[in-house]
Amino acid sequence: MKKLSPEDQARLGSRTRLVHAGRDPSEQFGFVNTPIYRGSTVLYPTFDDIKHRRGRFSYGTKGTPTIEALETAWSDLAGAAGTVLLPSGLAAVAIALQSCLKAGDHLLVTDSAYQPARTFCNGFLARYGVETTYYDPALGADIERLFKPNTAAVLTESPGSQSFEMQDIPAIAEAAHRRDICVVMDNTWATPLFFPPHARGVDIAIEAGTKYLSGGSDLLLGMVSANETWFPHVRRMFDLIAPCAGPEDVFLGLRGLRTMELRLREHEKQALEMARWLRDRPEVEQVLHPALETCPGHEIWKRDYLGSSGLFSIILKPASDRALAAMLDDLQLFGMGFSWGGFESLVVPFDCSSYRTVTQWRPSGPALRFHIGLENLDDLKADLDAGFARLRAAL
Ligand SMILES: *Cc1c(COP(=O)(O)O)cnc(C)c1O
């Protein structure tokens, strides 16, 4: 096999790149995959080498061939100058924000952010002298009105966790960059396949690899990618703390990467069909799926996104907890639990009103978030159909 040059790689389609990125069989005795390197110590052959720290690898916390393989592949996919890997998505949020903030700074965070990210800002950053203001995710260029002289970063997440508001990222980035404010985005829903973050103005992008990179609900991983300006800051913060991802999890991430686009396309197709089916149900008040025409945020999705994933929410017509329990408790195929992105379908009840501070969350009935897995859609519909019958009977 002849090696691909960077120019060759740039010409390839995304599926081909996912197959080849971060992989060099000639360095692995011809084996297709980079194996799991476990290691702390790296040996230097001579006094002169160790004195001048000469060598491709220097110590376990600074990287291994396994870690480098996924970092390189993710940077290629995200169009980033560099990537670091963290042991969870939440750790990725933490490193991303720590990389661009210091004591005395002001941070803007979307009111629709992943709730543990809020807890990190309120519980950790506040302790270290960073002030957080939450903002309405509907703000585009108008976010400028909230900028203070010490605003250093804006955290965005689109669509919003649970509630699926779409943010105008290019407009926010343009306003922020006029003031040298760093734009951070949690891009877990779309992945770089469906929203290339850095090409849309994002400086530092976060991805919970726990979700679609894994695809199997079997590992925790986080990625932080950044552009030329911000990657040195990210790398420096990472090296100060050394929150290293485990070798097995990184290996599983590499394994998941090869099939990520195929899986995402299937989740997308299944979720869209399920969302349409739910939209036509009499028990459903509203579907929150930005890729569906008629859903809130569809215009932004159409303009900026290349696809949609398997996660969306619905608002039911008013129903008691008892009726909801009758529906959910006896589902046979949909599991009830947090996280998502695996092969299996999930449903979780949620209520954003308990933590929002600048926007109102007042749905007319209970809210459910679905992750649509890879099962046969007819089976999933039959499971929900029976659930809706139990809900109606208990109303
Ligand atoms: C799951 C998730 C995270 C955190 O990932 P963990 O690996 O579970 O810590 C961060 N952001 C979003 C949007 C998520 O859905």
PDBQT file of the ligand as one rigid body, heavy atoms in Angstrom, charges set to zero:
ROOT
HETATM    1  C1  LIG A 401     -23.333  13.431  27.315  1.00  0.00    +0.000 C 
HETATM    2  C2  LIG A 401     -22.982  14.826  27.031  1.00  0.00    +0.000 A 
HETATM    3  C3  LIG A 401     -21.853  15.405  27.591  1.00  0.00    +0.000 A 
HETATM    4  C4  LIG A 401     -20.986  14.707  28.614  1.00  0.00    +0.000 C 
HETATM    5  O1  LIG A 401     -20.456  13.485  28.216  1.00  0.00    +0.000 OA
HETATM    6  P1  LIG A 401     -20.018  12.414  29.351  1.00  0.00    +0.000 P 
HETATM    7  O2  LIG A 401     -19.029  11.585  28.638  1.00  0.00    +0.000 OA
HETATM    8  O3  LIG A 401     -21.264  11.693  29.735  1.00  0.00    +0.000 OA
HETATM    9  O4  LIG A 401     -19.428  13.185  30.484  1.00  0.00    +0.000 OA
HETATM   10  C5  LIG A 401     -21.551  16.707  27.255  1.00  0.00    +0.000 A 
HETATM   11  N1  LIG A 401     -22.328  17.405  26.419  1.00  0.00    +0.000 NA
HETATM   12  C6  LIG A 401     -23.422  16.883  25.861  1.00  0.00    +0.000 A 
HETATM   13  C7  LIG A 401     -24.232  17.699  24.935  1.00  0.00    +0.000 C 
HETATM   14  C8  LIG A 401     -23.798  15.579  26.151  1.00  0.00    +0.000 A 
HETATM   15  O5  LIG A 401     -24.900  15.068  25.621  1.00  0.00    +0.000 OA
ENDROOT
TORSDOF 0
